[in-house]
């Protein structure tokens, strides 16, 4: 189905046609990513890291901690779309912290 507002002729409008995974997948994925994110925060912000003094690490850890705050986290009443956006945000932050961990630990395997 082609929509008249689509920026590319012959394509559909992405904002109306994207399907997100079931809420159970989003919730499970969020829980897994939150655990990984907490692990990276602990290792980058803990006593075993010399990288925690760098501004890039500090700023990213602060952003991650803000997103882990209870008022921000989705609840069962949160819309499906908002839960999906939160999952995506947590996954992006986890990936960024993983990359910083690898940078500051000379490519050493990330913690499990």
C-alpha positions as CSV (number, residue, x, y, z in Angstrom):
1,X,0.0,0.0,0.0
2,X,1.4,3.3,-1.1
3,X,0.7,6.4,1.0
4,X,0.7,9.9,-0.4
5,X,2.8,11.3,2.4
6,X,5.7,8.8,1.9
7,X,9.0,10.6,1.1
8,X,9.9,7.9,-1.5
9,X,7.4,7.3,-4.4
10,X,6.1,3.8,-4.4
11,X,6.9,3.1,-0.8
12,X,4.8,3.1,2.4
13,X,4.9,5.4,5.3
14,X,7.2,3.8,7.9
15,X,5.5,5.4,10.9
16,X,2.2,3.7,10.1
17,X,3.4,0.3,8.8
18,X,6.2,-0.8,11.2
19,X,5.2,-3.8,13.3
20,X,6.9,-4.2,16.7
21,X,7.5,-7.5,18.4
22,X,4.9,-8.8,20.9
23,X,5.0,-7.1,24.3
24,X,6.3,-10.3,26.0
25,X,9.4,-10.2,23.7
26,X,9.9,-6.5,24.4
27,X,9.6,-7.0,28.2
28,X,12.0,-10.0,28.2
29,X,14.5,-8.2,25.9
30,X,14.3,-5.1,28.2
31,X,15.0,-7.2,31.3
32,X,18.0,-8.9,29.6
33,X,19.5,-5.6,28.4
34,X,18.9,-3.9,31.8
35,X,21.0,-6.7,33.4
36,X,23.8,-6.3,30.9
37,X,23.6,-2.5,31.2
38,X,23.9,-2.7,35.0
39,X,26.9,-5.0,34.6
40,X,28.7,-2.6,32.3
41,X,27.9,0.3,34.6
42,X,29.3,-1.6,37.6
43,X,32.5,-2.5,35.7
44,X,33.0,1.0,34.1
45,X,32.1,2.9,37.3
46,X,33.6,0.5,39.8
47,X,37.0,0.1,41.4
48,X,38.3,-2.1,38.6
49,X,38.1,0.6,36.0
50,X,40.6,3.4,35.2
51,X,38.3,4.6,32.4
52,X,35.7,6.0,34.8
53,X,37.5,9.3,35.1
54,X,37.1,10.0,31.3
55,X,34.3,12.4,30.5
56,X,32.9,10.1,27.8
57,X,32.5,7.2,30.2
58,X,31.1,9.4,33.0
59,X,28.5,11.1,30.7
60,X,27.3,7.8,29.2
61,X,27.1,6.1,32.6
62,X,25.0,9.0,33.9
63,X,22.7,8.7,30.9
64,X,22.3,5.0,31.4
65,X,21.6,5.5,35.1
66,X,18.9,8.0,34.3
67,X,17.2,5.5,32.0
68,X,17.3,2.9,34.7
69,X,15.5,5.1,37.1
70,X,12.1,3.6,38.2
71,X,10.0,6.5,36.9
72,X,11.4,6.0,33.4
73,X,11.0,2.3,33.2
74,X,7.9,0.9,31.5
75,X,5.1,-0.7,33.5
76,X,2.3,-3.0,32.3
77,X,0.3,0.2,31.8
78,X,2.9,1.7,29.4
79,X,1.9,1.7,25.8
80,X,3.4,-0.9,23.5
81,X,5.2,1.7,21.5
82,X,6.7,3.4,24.5
83,X,7.9,0.1,25.9
84,X,9.5,-0.7,22.5
85,X,11.2,2.7,22.4
86,X,12.6,2.2,25.9
87,X,13.9,-1.3,24.9
88,X,15.6,0.3,21.9
89,X,17.1,3.0,24.1
90,X,18.5,0.6,26.7
91,X,19.9,-1.6,24.0
92,X,21.7,1.4,22.4
93,X,23.1,2.5,25.8
94,X,24.2,-1.1,26.5
95,X,26.0,-1.3,23.1
96,X,27.7,2.1,23.7
97,X,28.9,1.0,27.2
98,X,30.1,-2.3,25.8
99,X,32.2,-0.5,23.2
100,X,33.6,1.8,25.9
101,X,34.4,-1.2,28.1
102,X,36.3,-2.8,25.2
103,X,38.2,0.5,24.5
104,X,39.2,0.9,28.2
105,X,40.0,-2.7,28.7
106,X,42.2,-3.3,25.6
107,X,39.6,-5.5,23.9
108,X,39.3,-7.8,26.9
109,X,36.0,-9.9,26.7
110,X,33.1,-8.0,28.4
111,X,31.8,-9.4,31.7
112,X,29.0,-11.9,31.5
